[in-house]
Amino acid sequence: SDLFEQFQARGKAAVEEARTAAVPITITLPDGSQKQAIKGVTTPMEVAKQISSGLAKKVVVADVDGRAWDLTRPLEGDCALKLFNFEEPEGKDAFWHSSAHVLGQALELEFGVDLTIGPSLEEGFYYDCFMGDKTLSDSDRTRIEKRVEAASKENQRFERVEVTRDEALTMFVENKFKTEIIGSLPADAVITLYRVGPMVDLCTGPHLPNTAYLKAIGVTNVSRAFWRADVKREPLQRVYAITFPDQKQLKEYQHRMEEAKKRDHRNVGVQQELFFFHPLSPGSCFFLPHGTRIYNTLVNYIREKYWEYEYDEVVTPNMFNFDLWITSGHADHYKDNMFHFEVEKQLFGLKPMNCPGHCLMFKNRARSYRDLPLRLADFGVLHRNEYSGALSGLTRVRRFQQDDAHIFCRSDQVLAEVQGFLRFLDDVYTIFGLEYTMALSTRPESYMGELDMWDRAEAALTDALNSTGRPWTINDADGAFYGPKIDITVYDALRRKFQCATVQLDFQLPIRFDLEYVNESSQAERPVIVHRAILGSVERMFAILTEHYAGKWPLWLSPRQVMVVPIKDTVSGYAQELRTQIRKLGLFVDADCSDRTMQKKVREAQLAQYNYILVVGEQEAAQRTVNVRTRDNVVHGMFKLDELAAILSDETKSRSLTSKFEAVRANAEAAANGDAPAKSMESLALAPTPDIKPQ
């Protein structure tokens, strides 16, 4: 504390000197208006108060000439100033980053931990701490929350100071984790420290003015981690939490998390007997028969689209000599994430991606411009050596498959190929009922290749994005070193964000593999590689869709599509006959001929999430009909068998997200009332041909 006071005295003296000098500066606001201020004295909060007291109460952080800035930090010269409230991304980041410091304070005071790092997240924050052999449990969450609430009520100020590296090392001499971070900084680095209450932390900021902004706190989880994400380093305790400026938002968040918990694919997977994991093969999923139905349906749907968009599917080895990865560059940058082993005194590795193998395919024979574009698609099994602590259900695994494809094309074909991919993407995500956004990631400082090639590639991606008619944004300088890319963010029913699809241009892999084709002038040229995926990993998309649909699969994806329920034993034969006929449609159908009551059978089928329950009795058997109801207990009534087949086939083939029975029934009722002509069943009829195969 004494050291911090010494460092802080320098800053206070600088402000007093600036106050005496009274050098005027001009502050430009987003609307173009300007405010006059004093260099080194006026703060963004004071500017906010000049604008309105209401604004001053809402803002949480500032931006000065593109740099995040504390509201209480004096401005250093003429500048452009932006102010952000909690509802904006910049505001949330500062709010939760500040909250992480208060969480760190609570952990220090309550448990005497050594703090490591405490970043903000997309939603909330965490702090990693070292406790030696001790651990935290869920029972400790309330104690932590009370400590944070106490700090909030004390209205503790966030105070910022600048120090040298040596001064910072002196400040954290008793914390080996902080000194390791500081020691990695340049000797002449200017380092910032923040104090909140009794806790001083190493941090670039910015932060809230004080802890009173934190009106609601929830500690959401405690788990284990490792320092530097290295399992060979010190074991840490990670505490996740979230804060809000009011209790209402916390309650809304908690309600959303409860809903997310109900939808958690790990729970649904067990309930519906879709998949499981086993400690004898960590990170590798066992898909049970019903889960495999969904998995294969996803893969077969993409295969169908590959035919439509003229991709050629290939099969490549799982294991390669490490010379391949040396050529591709993965040996230098990705070896730790690969499974590798010796075979006859040579190093081999399981492939973590398909692109190097596809390069070997391209180079297998001489190529002409007439061969391009060459679209190679591969569902090959991939392996990545993820840390055991990072494994999480189907979203982070060691063994997986991707709808991975690589397009080898001329530079003048890039635009058309990316446009085709974006149409393909929209087709698939529309069928799934997923919303998505797109962003162009442009040339980074570490780019490789010719500037002209980058400019032309970015222009092609820009034109492709514009051709979709959808809004998109730019992630400036966020492209890969080997080429620009389009990042696609998908949103599920709870508005959670995921990145699955991607399209990336690659100028470097063709050079590393010396790939060439002969152009129209008989000259050798390098192709451009377009890396693209839509599902990403099939496993990850399986998890996302499980939670998006909350386990209520649309008919075309459902592993349990139809259940036939006979009312009496005397119609069990008719029920089994129905099962046989419906199975010929390519649908997953079961018949419950047990001795349970009809009501019990229907309820069990609904809980198992069968899309349709067909109840049959003596009347239905005599008239060759079925009584249709849904898993949500919507009763659609009586249908003839040919009507049933037509509607089920139509709903499956169209990959509808909603029931077709509802539309047919509404249409028939409207016709009966003279409101509109009924759509004939013949117009829906699709013969139960074997081309609708089980997925």
Secondary structure by P-SEA (a helix, b strand, c coil): caaaaaaaaaaaaaaaaaaaabbbbbbbccccbbbbbbcccccaaaaaaaacaaaaacccccccccbbbbccccccccbbbbbbccccaaaaaaaaaaaaaaaaaaaaaaccccccbbbbccccbbbbbbcccccccccaaaaaaaaaaaaaaacccbbbbbbcaaaaaaaacccaaaaaaaaacccccbbbbbbcccccccccccccccccccccccccbbbbbccccccccbbbbbbbbcccccaaaaaaaaaaaaaaaaacaaaaaaaaccccccccccccccccaaaaaaaaaaaaaaaaaaaaabbbbbbbbccccaaaaaaacccccccccbbbbbcccbbbbcccccaaaaaaaaaccccccccccbbbbbccbbbbbccccccccccccccccccbbbbbbcccaaaaaaaaaaaaaaaaaaaacccbbbbbbcccccccccaaaaaaaaaaaaaaaaaaccccccccccccccbbbbbbbbbccccbbbbccbbbbbcccccccbbbbbccccbbbbbbbbbbbccccaaaaaaaaaaaaccccccccccccbbbbbccccaaaaaaaaaaaaaaaccccccccccccaaaaaaaaaaacccbbbbbcaaaaaacbbbbbcccccccccccaaaaaaaaaaaaaacccccaaaaaaaaaaaaaacccccccccccccccccccccc
